[in-house]
């Protein structure tokens, strides 16, 4: 049985037609389940469910009185649906805002879809650049903070493979603000130096030959440094 990531499950659910609540007829929303065990401890069975958030839904509106009368709790319940099935069940909520923090609305879905498309586009450009040894465009994508982090990480990996020495200076002068990306960039710079048998002077930071004993830029003794 193939294992699906949470991202893959969400992508699949996004393509589904949203069901209508059987109690009020309103279209249900995609709901990210909280990271807690329920029932027998086996979990929800899916990281996402459909839930009715219509506050006028008879089930929800009447639920407050029913829960207070039968269980002495200030609570109600909302209708949920398991994606891809006709199975509808109830889930208790303890305030009007209950469970709303996990609603994935259309705006968020649109943003996620746009991000996915930008990543796909970035990877396609990088693949062409790698084949054509276009280090300039790869460097541009790496330094563009508007690009998705995944694209910039891939660009950093590629610049280490095909980047020229001229790529080191602009990379060194940029703060990336993401630890994983910064680590990948540092690794890439190291790979460029390995390919060209160079290093950076520990005193003036200019690029010198790896075997150099005296820096040709600042004249400092770099033997053993």
N, C-alpha and C positions, 0 to 999 in steps of 0.2 A: 504494500500500500504506500503510495507516494505521500510524503509529508508536505503539507501546504504551510507556507509562512503566513503570519498575520496579515502582511501586506497583500499577499495573493488572495487570501480570503476576502479582504475588503474590495479588491478589484473585481472579484467575481460577483459580490453582492451589489456593487455599484451598477452592474449590467442588468440586474434583476428588476422586474416591475415591482414597485412598492405595493404591498397588500393594503387593503382597506380594513379598518377596524370593524369587526362584526357587530359591535355595540353602537357605533355612531356613524359608520360609513366614511369617516375621514381617512385620508392617506396617512399611513404610518411612517415614522422616521427611522433612520438607521441609528442604532444605539450601541455604543461600545460598552460591553459588560465590565463591571469592576473586577479587579484581580482578587476575588475572594471565592472560597468554595461555597456551594449551596447544596441543599438537599442531602444526598448521600456522600457529599465530599468529592464527587467526581467532576465538579465544575458545571459550566453552562452547556458544554458541548460545542460551543462556537464563540469566538471572540466578539462577534457582532450579532445583534438581534434586531428585529423591527419592533418598535413600540409606539403606541398611541399616546400623543401628548396633547390631545384636545381636552382642555379643562371643562368643556361643556359636555363631554362624553357621559352618558347616563351611568355607565359603570363607575367612572371616577367620581362624578358628582354625588351619587348616592352612597358611594363606598365609605365616606367619612362617617355617616350615621350608622351604617351596618357594622363597621369595625368598632365603633364606640359602644354600640349596643351589645354586640356579641363577644367582644374581646377586651373591652374597656381600654382601648388604645386610640390615641388621636392619630389616625392613619387612614389611608384609602388604598386603592389598587389601580394599576393601569394594565392594559391588555398588551401582551407581547406575542410575537410570532417568530417561529424558528425559520430562518431563510430557506427557501426551496421546498417548504412543506405547507400543509394546510393546518398545521398544529398551532392553536392559539391557547395561551395560558394567562394567568394573572400573576402580577408581582406587586408586593406591598410597597407603598411610598409613605413617608412620615412627615412630609411637608409639601406645599405646592411646588417647591423647587426640586423636590426629590427626583433623582435620576437625570435631571436636565443637564447636569454638568458633563454627561457622556454623550449628549446628542451630537451627531455628526450632520450638520446641516448642508444645504446645497452649496453655500459659499465655500465651506471647507472642502467639500468634494471637488468643486471647480478648481480650487487652489492646488489640491493634490494632483488633479489631472493635468493642470498646467505645468506643475513641477515635473511630473513624469514625462511629458512631452519635451520639456527643456532638456532633461537628462538624455532622452533618446536622441535629440538633435545634437547635443554636445558630443555624445559618444560617436555619432556618425561623422561629425567633423574631425574629431580626433583620429578616428580610424583612417580617414583619407590623408590626414597630415602625417601620420606615422608611415604610411606606405610611400608618400612623396617626400619624406624627410623634411617636412615643413616645420622646423623648430620655432620659427617666428610666430606662427599662428597658435601653436601649442603654448608658447610662453604667454601670448596675449590672453588665452583662455584661463591659464593658471593665475594670472594677475588680476583678472576681472572679478571683483567681489560680487557682481550680480549673477555670476554663473553658479549653478548648484554645487554644493560641496563635493558630491560624488564625481562631477565632471572635473573639478579642480584637482581632486586626488588622482584621478587618472592622468590628467595633464602633467602633474608633478612626476608621476612614475615614468611617463614617456619622455619628459625633458631630460631625465637622468640617462635615458637610453640613447637619445639622438641629439641632445642639446650641445651647443658650442660653448666655448669658454665665455663668450660675450653674454651668455644668459645668466651667469653667476652674479654679476654686479646688481642688476635690477632685482633679482630674487632676494639677495642679501639685504637690500635696502627697503624691503617690504615686510611689514608685520601682518601675518595672516590671521591672527586672532582665533585660530582653531588649533588645538594642540595636535590632533592627529594629522591635520594638513601640514602644520609646521614641521612635524617629524618626517613626513614624507618628502617635503621640500629639502630638508637637511640631508636626507638620504640621497636625494637626486643630485645635490651639489657634490656630495662625496663621490658618486658614480661618474660625474663629469670629470672630476679631478683624476680619477683612476684611469679613465680612457685617454686623457691627455698627459698623464704623468706629471701633474702639477699639484700645487697646494697654495694656501694663502699665507702670506707673511704674518707671523704672530704679532708683529710690531706695527706695520702700516696697512695690513689687510690686502695689499696688492698681490696679484697672482704671480707666482714664481715657479721655477722648475722644482720637481720633487727632490732632486738630488742637490739642489743649490746649497752652498755653504754660506754665501753672503747675499743678502737681498739686493737686487740690482736697482731697486727703487729708493730704499731708505739707507742702504749701506750697512744695516745691522747684521751681526753674526747670527745666522739661523741654523747653524750646524747643531744637530741634536734637538732642535726645537720642534 
